[in-house]
Amino acid sequence: MKLDCFNTPEPGAVKLTDQVLSVRVEKCLTSTIPAAIKKACESGRIDALDLKNQSVKREYFYDSDTAKILEGIAYALKIRPDAELLQTFQSWVDKIAACQQPDGYLNSYISGAAPEDRWKHLNNLHELYCAGHLIEAAVAGKELPGGEKLLAAVCRYADYIDSVFGLEAGKRRGWPGHEEIELALVKLYRATGNERYLRLASYFIDDRGTEPCVFPSDEWNFEGLKVIRQADKPVREQVDAHGHAVRAVYLYTGMAETACENGDTELRQQCEKLFRSICSKRMYITGGIGSTFYYEAFTRDYDLTNSSLMYAESCAAMGLVQLALRLFNLTGKAEYLEVLETAVYNGVLSGISLAGNTFFYSNYLEVDSNSSFYNFGAAERQPWFSCPCCPTSFSRFLPQLGSFIYSTAPGHLYVNMFAANQAELQVGELPVKLEISGNYPYDGNISIILQSSGDFTLHLRIPQWCKNSSVKLNGQACDPVIRRSWQAGDVIDIELDMPVEVLFANQQVTSNLGRVALKRGPLVYALEEIDQSCPVRELLIVKDQKFELKPAPGLPAGTVAICGKACREILPSDELYFSAQAQYEATTFCAVPYALWGNRTPGNMCVWNRYK
């Protein structure tokens, strides 16, 4: 029996009008997606689909990039019709369909460059991973003109994959080295009603990590690589979040989706357990995850360094958001929305420039010109990468931002975040129209106006960071959960107290001993050298003070900076080590939202700063 689960609005049902998220969506439509399309063509990814073209370069991950851009195009067309963009969508669909083999197999690298390697290197050739992204693109675009052709192609492909993998007679055991197909198959099941796809997703999840391992045992560091691929134990027996961070959250999202459809309470509880492992001991203050450059992986509890070999990949933060949303929709526990909001406003948006066409692969919390990694993309966003998974992920993630604002169930409407928007939703069978206004996340005064009538319960999330709040319905104080017969014109006014918080890290996070971070509302702040009178490394924040809020210089109108008193540390010697004590002189500091750092002049930056 399927578990009760909330629904998420489709892209286009919620029109963002705020100062932060709406700008990112608009830039995605006008800059991110067009730039990704251009790069996909220039790099040969589209030409790679033409199997007759023997001169084109092919890589094993190309199809995933193409599919993610295509998924973003599908969402963009739901938000705003565009004839030229639709033509691109249809052209790419035609090329993908033409690449499909007679038996249903669909992979441009294997079919075009290494047909003898089909399914031979599941651990690292990304065949099932690319298949998952193709499926997600097809489900996203199934209602568009031409979308039915892609849906038919991926159904043929999924049918073929199902004929190959499983425990039944005539099939072989196998799992993806890079998880993704699990959650995609559940989406395909929901789109088609074909239970074959749900059973295949369940197989990939439940057989994973059992013995004997399907990955080749002659690999270097075989036992370690099983851990990196979440294949060291069956997923129901894993005790913490480990391995490659993106693969982990994709797997856990697939587990949550499968648990929902199968009515599998045990699997849902395991997802919650693994999520708690992330957010309680293995997540950065920004919602970033993945503690090391090596294998882009989690390491151990509290290992959260701020620079050098840390990772916090943009794709991982986006994956964490999707996992958090699934778990909220599955459980109704607001703790998942806390992580979702933190990751969206900090760990995700830091990875893309305000212009929408340059990106961070990893998102450091400290950048210093003395670091050996300063010139490896840490200080400046790049337009593309040799493996451009993050730029292409933004293409599909940003158009979905409006979908995170609400969740619905028959008789219930949940407001997950308070970004200003205009929404037309389905609450069960009831159409509901409403508008949220305000300057969130820079201001905690929010208004919600109902523009339609009907009976349902409205659930307003009061964030955990807010210690004082008030809710009024038509001028009268009320609780944040309101059950009534709504009338068009009803107004809910919400006030969220939003002081500056001075945060400390657990002492086991040794990188942050003697340091503090500043946070206001859902936003984590950073000190950029461009705003300071001296190098960031020389500043100590005076933690006990009344901070000032000012317009952030050189950033979009409405951006709020945190300013206040600081000390500059002056060393008595330029020797490597010395015994004399440092001197301090009074100065000031200015901090800006972490997600916006690096949009003016490249330079040093720090989230966790020393204090006095």
Secondary structure as the mmCIF struct_conf table of DSSP 4:
data_model
#
loop_
_struct_conf.conf_type_id
_struct_conf.id
_struct_conf.beg_label_comp_id
_struct_conf.beg_label_asym_id
_struct_conf.beg_label_seq_id
_struct_conf.end_label_comp_id
_struct_conf.end_label_asym_id
_struct_conf.end_label_seq_id
HELX_LH_PP_P HELX_LH_PP_P1 LYS A 2 ASP A 4
STRN STRN1 ASN A 7 ASN A 7
HELX_LH_PP_P HELX_LH_PP_P2 PRO A 9 GLU A 10
TURN_TY1_P TURN_TY1_P1 PRO A 11 GLY A 12
BEND BEND1 ALA A 13 ALA A 13
STRN STRN2 VAL A 14 LEU A 16
BEND BEND2 ASP A 18 VAL A 20
HELX_RH_AL_P HELX_RH_AL_P1 LEU A 21 LYS A 27
HELX_RH_PI_P HELX_RH_PI_P1 CYS A 28 THR A 32
HELX_RH_AL_P HELX_RH_AL_P2 ILE A 33 GLU A 42
TURN_TY1_P TURN_TY1_P2 SER A 43 ILE A 46
HELX_RH_3T_P HELX_RH_3T_P1 ASP A 47 LEU A 49
TURN_TY1_P TURN_TY1_P3 LEU A 51 LYS A 52
BEND BEND3 SER A 55 VAL A 56
TURN_TY1_P TURN_TY1_P4 TYR A 60 PHE A 61
HELX_RH_AL_P HELX_RH_AL_P3 TYR A 62 ILE A 79
BEND BEND4 ARG A 80 ARG A 80
HELX_RH_AL_P HELX_RH_AL_P4 ALA A 83 CYS A 99
TURN_TY1_P TURN_TY1_P5 PRO A 102 ASP A 103
BEND BEND5 GLY A 104 GLY A 104
HELX_RH_AL_P HELX_RH_AL_P5 SER A 108 ALA A 113
HELX_RH_3T_P HELX_RH_3T_P2 PRO A 115 ASP A 117
TURN_TY1_P TURN_TY1_P6 ARG A 118 LYS A 120
TURN_TY1_P TURN_TY1_P7 LEU A 122 ASN A 124
BEND BEND6 LEU A 125 LEU A 125
HELX_RH_AL_P HELX_RH_AL_P6 GLU A 127 ALA A 140
TURN_TY1_P TURN_TY1_P8 GLY A 141 GLU A 143
BEND BEND7 LEU A 144 LEU A 144
TURN_TY1_P TURN_TY1_P9 PRO A 145 GLY A 146
HELX_RH_AL_P HELX_RH_AL_P7 GLY A 147 VAL A 164
STRN STRN3 PHE A 165 PHE A 165
BEND BEND8 GLY A 166 GLU A 168
TURN_TY1_P TURN_TY1_P10 ALA A 169 GLY A 170
STRN STRN4 ARG A 172 ARG A 172
BEND BEND9 GLY A 177 HIS A 178
HELX_RH_AL_P HELX_RH_AL_P8 ILE A 181 THR A 192
HELX_RH_AL_P HELX_RH_AL_P9 GLU A 195 ASP A 207
TURN_TY1_P TURN_TY1_P11 ARG A 208 GLY A 209
HELX_LH_PP_P HELX_LH_PP_P3 THR A 210 THR A 210
BEND BEND10 GLU A 211 PRO A 212
HELX_LH_PP_P HELX_LH_PP_P4 CYS A 213 CYS A 213
BEND BEND11 VAL A 214 PHE A 215
TURN_TY1_P TURN_TY1_P12 SER A 217 ASP A 218
BEND BEND12 GLU A 219 GLU A 219
TURN_TY1_P TURN_TY1_P13 TRP A 220 ASN A 221
HELX_RH_AL_P HELX_RH_AL_P10 PHE A 222 ILE A 228
TURN_TY1_P TURN_TY1_P14 ARG A 229 GLN A 230
BEND BEND13 ASP A 232 LYS A 233
HELX_RH_3T_P HELX_RH_3T_P3 VAL A 235 GLU A 237
BEND BEND14 ASP A 240 ASP A 240
BEND BEND15 GLY A 243 GLY A 243
STRN STRN5 HIS A 244 HIS A 244
HELX_RH_AL_P HELX_RH_AL_P11 ALA A 245 ASN A 262
TURN_TY1_P TURN_TY1_P15 GLY A 263 GLY A 263
HELX_RH_AL_P HELX_RH_AL_P12 THR A 265 LYS A 281
BEND BEND16 ARG A 282 ARG A 282
STRN STRN6 MET A 283 MET A 283
TURN_TY1_P TURN_TY1_P16 ILE A 285 THR A 286
BEND BEND17 GLY A 287 GLY A 287
STRN STRN7 ILE A 289 ILE A 289
STRN STRN8 THR A 292 THR A 292
TURN_TY1_P TURN_TY1_P17 PHE A 293 PHE A 293
HELX_RH_3T_P HELX_RH_3T_P4 TYR A 294 GLU A 296
STRN STRN9 ALA A 297 ALA A 297
BEND BEND18 ARG A 300 ARG A 300
TURN_TY1_P TURN_TY1_P18 ASP A 301 TYR A 302
BEND BEND19 ASN A 306 SER A 307
TURN_TY1_P TURN_TY1_P19 SER A 308 LEU A 309
STRN STRN10 GLU A 313 GLU A 313
HELX_RH_AL_P HELX_RH_AL_P13 SER A 314 THR A 331
TURN_TY1_P TURN_TY1_P20 ALA A 334 ALA A 334
HELX_RH_AL_P HELX_RH_AL_P14 GLU A 335 THR A 342
HELX_RH_PI_P HELX_RH_PI_P2 ALA A 343 VAL A 348
HELX_RH_3T_P HELX_RH_3T_P5 LEU A 349 GLY A 351
STRN STRN11 ILE A 352 ILE A 352
TURN_TY1_P TURN_TY1_P21 LEU A 354 ALA A 355
BEND BEND20 GLY A 356 ASN A 357
STRN STRN12 PHE A 359 PHE A 359
BEND BEND21 TYR A 361 TYR A 361
STRN STRN13 SER A 362 SER A 362
BEND BEND22 LEU A 365 LEU A 365
STRN STRN14 GLU A 366 VAL A 367
TURN_TY1_P TURN_TY1_P22 SER A 369 ASN A 370
BEND BEND23 SER A 371 SER A 371
TURN_TY1_P TURN_TY1_P23 SER A 372 PHE A 373
HELX_RH_PI_P HELX_RH_PI_P3 TYR A 374 ALA A 378
BEND BEND24 ALA A 379 GLU A 380
STRN STRN15 GLN A 382 GLN A 382
BEND BEND25 PRO A 383 PRO A 383
BEND BEND26 SER A 386 CYS A 387
HELX_RH_AL_P HELX_RH_AL_P15 CYS A 389 PHE A 397
HELX_RH_3T_P HELX_RH_3T_P6 LEU A 398 PHE A 404
BEND BEND27 ILE A 405 ILE A 405
STRN STRN16 TYR A 406 ALA A 409
TURN_TY1_P TURN_TY1_P24 PRO A 410 GLY A 411
STRN STRN17 HIS A 412 VAL A 415
STRN STRN18 ASN A 421 VAL A 427
TURN_TY1_P TURN_TY1_P25 GLY A 428 GLU A 429
STRN STRN19 LEU A 430 GLY A 438
TURN_TY1_P TURN_TY1_P26 TYR A 440 TYR A 442
STRN STRN20 ASN A 445 LEU A 450
BEND BEND28 SER A 452 SER A 452
STRN STRN21 GLY A 454 LEU A 460
TURN_TY1_P TURN_TY1_P27 GLN A 464 TRP A 465
BEND BEND29 LYS A 467 ASN A 468
STRN STRN22 SER A 469 LEU A 473
TURN_TY1_P TURN_TY1_P28 ASN A 474 GLY A 475
STRN STRN23 GLN A 476 ALA A 477
BEND BEND30 PRO A 480 PRO A 480
STRN STRN24 VAL A 481 TRP A 486
TURN_TY1_P TURN_TY1_P29 ALA A 488 GLY A 489
STRN STRN25 VAL A 491 LEU A 496
STRN STRN26 VAL A 500 LEU A 503
TURN_TY1_P TURN_TY1_P30 GLN A 507 GLN A 508
HELX_RH_3T_P HELX_RH_3T_P7 THR A 510 ASN A 512
TURN_TY1_P TURN_TY1_P31 LEU A 513 GLY A 514
STRN STRN27 ARG A 515 ARG A 520
TURN_TY1_P TURN_TY1_P32 GLY A 521 PRO A 522
STRN STRN28 LEU A 523 GLU A 528
HELX_RH_3T_P HELX_RH_3T_P8 GLU A 529 ASP A 531
BEND BEND31 GLN A 532 CYS A 534
HELX_RH_3T_P HELX_RH_3T_P9 VAL A 536 GLU A 538
STRN STRN29 LEU A 539 ILE A 541
BEND BEND32 LYS A 543 GLN A 545
STRN STRN30 GLU A 548 PRO A 551
HELX_LH_PP_P HELX_LH_PP_P5 ALA A 552 ALA A 552
TURN_TY1_P TURN_TY1_P33 PRO A 553 GLY A 554
BEND BEND33 LEU A 555 LEU A 555
TURN_TY1_P TURN_TY1_P34 ALA A 557 GLY A 558
HELX_LH_PP_P HELX_LH_PP_P6 THR A 559 THR A 559
STRN STRN31 VAL A 560 ILE A 570
BEND BEND34 PRO A 572 PRO A 572
BEND BEND35 GLU A 575 TYR A 577
BEND BEND36 ALA A 580 ALA A 580
HELX_LH_PP_P HELX_LH_PP_P7 GLN A 581 ALA A 582
STRN STRN32 GLN A 583 PRO A 593
HELX_RH_3T_P HELX_RH_3T_P10 TYR A 594 LEU A 596
TURN_TY1_P TURN_TY1_P35 TRP A 597 GLY A 598
BEND BEND37 ASN A 599 THR A 601
STRN STRN33 MET A 605 CYS A 606
BEND BEND38 VAL A 607 TRP A 608
STRN STRN34 ASN A 609 ARG A 610
STRN STRN35 TYR A 611 TYR A 611
#
